[in-house]
């Protein structure tokens, strides 16, 4: 079996058997496709450790980040581990593959005061009754209020909200379902959107004679389910200037929500549950963010800092 054929079979295994998220399958598939392109389309059993080292070195020479190289090495180990278990290769060439350790990159966050200003501006824009402005306000409030991922927000259907309890049922990574709460401002924004904007956007879908997005909570301007790219553009336009230079996406609101909860005294385990992290170690990065902010305040305020 050629390596590209094995990669396709592995991707199907990740999606159908392991039930990993579509984004994870795409990322791992892209990594292994890059391996195939770098070393050539050769039989899978001919791939050895030197091929893998050559691949990582090519990424290093191209200026790839250490986190990217670490992910590629992890993808290769997972792929060849599966190939060995499936009997496609006699030995696993990735067992001795060493990748650079990931650097600790602290997430960029916005302050609570800055987000209050942004969300107040979105609320003022929505007060005019424009359907898109109402939707955008609800999207921003729910992203920050519930700390969900953008894929989880876009995947919400109307029936996934429990308005009486102000909770949303979301499908996270690995098809893990969880219920997250959201606050009063998000509840009001979503209620206004559902009552006055969604019917207008839904009518546009019917005019276009498409069934896409019929049950989706958040709809695009043509009535189909709202896509992640539209949410990225919205957050970059509204939140980006408060966070700083560089690309800013919906994860900035998720990072901000997690950090603000910890700053407010929330238990780390509770934050882990709300974020849907499988490992507590993933959530612990936000304790570093809080520590960094504390250190910055100390350096600027303490007379003997």
N, C-alpha and C positions, 0 to 999 in steps of 0.2 A: 504494500500500500504506500502511495506517495504521501509526503508530509502534508500537502494541502488537502488531500482527501481525509487524512486522519484528523486534521484540524476541524474540518467540517463536521465529522462524526462526533468529535469532542464537544463542539459548540451545541450540537443537538442534545448531547448527554447533559450538559450544564443546564440547558433550558427545560428539557422534558423530565429528567430524572432528579437532578439536584434542585431544580426549580429556582435557580438564581434569577435575579432581576435582569431585565432586558439590557439595561445599561452595563451591568457587570459582564454579561455574555458578549456584548459588543466590544468592550474594552479588552477582555482577554482574547477574543477572536482577532482583534486588530493587532495585538502584540504578537500572536503566533503567525499571523499573515506577514508581519514585518520580518519575522525570523525566516519564513519561507522565501521571502524576497531577497533577504541578505545572503543566505547560504545557497539558494537555488532550490528548485523543485526536484528533490532527490528522494529516493526511498526512505521511509521513516527509519528503518533499521540501520541505515548508514549514518545517521546523525550521531555525532559523538560530542564529548565535552569540549573539544577544541572549536567545533562549530558554534556551540553556545557562547563560549568565551569571545569568539570573533564577533558574534552578534552584539553582545553587551559592549565590547570595545567600540564597535561602529556607532552605537548610541552615545557613548562617552565622547567620541570624536566629534559627533554632531551637536554636542552641547546639551544633551538631554539632562534633565534634572535627576538628582539622586533618587527622588521618590519614584520617578518614572522607571529608572533602571531597576529599582527594588521590586516594583510591581511586575516588570517584565520577567525578572528572575522567578518570582512567585508563580507567574503564569506558566513558565516553562516547567517548573517543578510539578505543578498540578497536572499539566498536560502529560508529561512523561510518566508520572506516577500512575495516571489512568491508563496510559498505553501499556505499561508493564503489567498492571492488574488484568487488563483485557487480553494479554498475550500477543500484543502487536509488536512488542520488542522483547528481546531476551534479557537485556539489562537496561537500567535507567541511567542515561548519561547525565542527568541533571543532579545526581546525588551529591557531587562535589562542586557544584556551581556556587560561587560566592559572589554576592552583589553588594554594592555599597549600602551601608545602613542609611535608613531614612533620616533626614534632618528634622528636628522639631520645628515645624512651622506653625506659629500661633495664628489662629483665625483672626481676620479683621472684623471688628465689631463697631457698631454705632452706640453712642451713649443713649441712655434712656431719655434724656432731655431732647437730644437731636431727633430721636424717633418720634417723640411726642409732637414736635414741630412738623415733621414730615406727614404724620398721620392726620394732624389737624388740618394741614393744607389739603390732603386728599379728601377729608370730610367736607371742607368748604367747597371744593370742586364738585363733589357729589351732590351738594345741596341744590344745585341747579337742575337736577333731575335727568341729566344726560345718562343714558344706559351704560355707556362705557365707563364713565367716571364713577358711577355707582358700583360697577363690577370691580374696577381697579381699587377702590377704597376697601371693598370687602376682601379682595385678594390680599392686600397688604396687611389688613388687620388680622386675617386668619393665619397668614404665614407667621407673623410675629406672635400672635396670641396663642397659637398651638404648637409652634416650633416644628411644623411638619416639613418634609422634603417637598421640593417642587413637583416631583413625580407623584407623590401622594396627594398633593392638593389638586393637581390636574386630573387625577383618577377618581376624585370624589363624585359620587352620584347624589341626587337629591335625597334619596332614602338613607344615605350614610350619616346624615345629621340627625341628632336627637336634640331638637330645639328646647325641649322642656328641661333637659339636664345640661344644655350647652356643651355637648360632646360630639366628636366626630369619629367615625370608624374608618380607619385608613389601612391600606395594604402596603406594608413596608417591604424592605429587602428580604429576599428569600421567601416571598409570599407569606410573611409573618404579619398577622392582623393584630392591631391594637386599637384601643380607644383612648383618645386624647381630649382633654378639656380645653375650652377657650373662654375668654373673659367677656365681660359685658360690652365693651366697645366693639369687639368682633361680632358678638351676637346681634347687636343693633345694625351694624353695617351689612351683615349677611341677610338679615331680615328685610332691610330696605332694598337690597339688590334682588332678593327673591320675589318681593312683592311688586316692584316697579320696573326693574331692568330685565330680568331673565325672560319674562313673557314677551318683551319686545324683541330680544335677540332670538328667542325661540321661533317667533313668527318669521324672522328672516330665514331661518333654516327651512321652514315649511315652504316658503316662496322658492327656495333653491331646490326643492324636491329631493332632499337628502335625509337619510335616517341617522346620519352620524351625529352623535351628541344628544340624542333625544332625552336621555335620562341624566346627562352630565349636569353637575351643579353649576360649574362655571363655563360660559359659552364665549366663543369668539365673536367678532363683529358680523360674521356671516352665519352665525347660529350653530356652528359645529363645536365640538368640545375644545375648550381653550388649550392651546399647546404650551409646552415648556418654554419655547423660544419667546413667545409673547410675554410670559411672566418674567423671563430674564430681562427683556427690553424694558419692561415696566420698572423693575427694581433698579436696574442700572440708571434709568432716567430720574428716579425719585430718591433712591437711597444712596446711589453712588457719590454724589457731591458731599454727603455728610461723613462718608467713610474714608475718602481720600482717593488718590490717583490709582489707576489700574482698573481692571475689569472687576465689577461687583455684581454678583448674582443673588438669587433667592437664599442661598446658604448664609449670606451675611445676616439675614433676619433670624435664621435658625441659630447661628452662632451667638447673635446678640441676645436672643431670648434665653438660651442656656446660661450664658454668663450672668445675665441680670437675675435669673432665678437663684443661682449660687450666691451672688452678691447679697441677695435678699434673705439668705439663710436656708435655702432649700437643701434637702438631703441629696447627696450625690446619687444614691440608688434611685430616688424618685425622679431625678433628672434623666438618668439612664433609661428608666421605663418610659418616660414621656418622649424621649428622642428615638426610642426604638433601637438602641445600640445593643448588639449581642454581647459585647464585652464591656465591662466597666472601665477597662483601660482606655477605650475610645472616648469615653465621657470625661476621663480625668484631664484631658487637655484643657478643659475649661477652668480647672483649678489653677493651671499655669497662667491662664489669661488673667484671672482674678489676682494672682500673686504678682504678676507684672504690673497691674494697675496699682496695687498697694505699694509696690516698690517705687513706682513713679511719683505717687502722692507723697511718700516718705521723703524722697530726694528733694522734692520741691518745697516741702513744708517744714521739715524738721531742722532746727538750727544747727545740729551737729551731724547732719547727713553727709 
